[in-house]
Amino acid sequence: DAGITQSPRYKITETGRQVTLMCHQTWSHSYMFWYRQDLGHGLRLIYYSAAADITDKGEVPDGYVVSRSKTENFPLTLESATRSQTSVYFCASRGQHGYTFGSGTRLTVV
Amino acid sequence: TQLLEQSPQFLSIQEGENLTVYCNSSSVFSSLQWYRQEPGEGPVLLVTVVTGGEVKKLKRLTFQFGDARKDSSLHITAAQPGDTGLYLCAGASGTYKYIFGTGTRLKVLA
């Protein structure tokens, strides 16, 4: 299916574990983004990528790692999950008219 | 740091009423977008405004970009329950990155 898909939709993990959130887009958009959404903070940019093998930090990058070996995939890894990383994570790609978002991953760190 | 403040944060109205949501900043933006987000989904782009003073209409929704390109408003006429959701404004930060406001959560009661 065309679009942007995120997996998993829901994830519960323990403090200290590594977890990877997946993002896949079918349009070959150059720009991709990871945001986290928390009550009172809105959407905050974690990392973004302008093309394969080009990534850069956003507002809140600490504790996260990204990679982009292929244009269509942009995984986000939490190296050692903390409770403060409990959030809803959205991946987006930028097309001609604006962002298209995935449906999000709700991550709970216990 | 560019910030976008939205007001009100929460709004609960009866079906058929009119409402206005505001998005304000001390920064100038080259363009501004409005998104609507429904529970469990990612934000969906409604409109992009690029010219100071620009007004765009999307059925019962009217979007205005301030003359100085620092603020925007969203007016809904005769609100319907289907308008319920989180409304987010986003200002262009550079050529490909957007900064999001904290959102206005709208509930329209039947």
Interface residues (C-beta under 8 A of the other chain):
Chain A: Y31 F33 Y35 G40 H41 G42 L43 R44 L45 Y48 A50 F90 A92 R94 H97 G98 Y99 T100 F101 G102 S103 G104
Chain B: Q33 Y35 G40 E41 G42 P43 V44 L45 T48 L88 A90 Y96 K97 Y98 I99 F100 G101 T102 G103
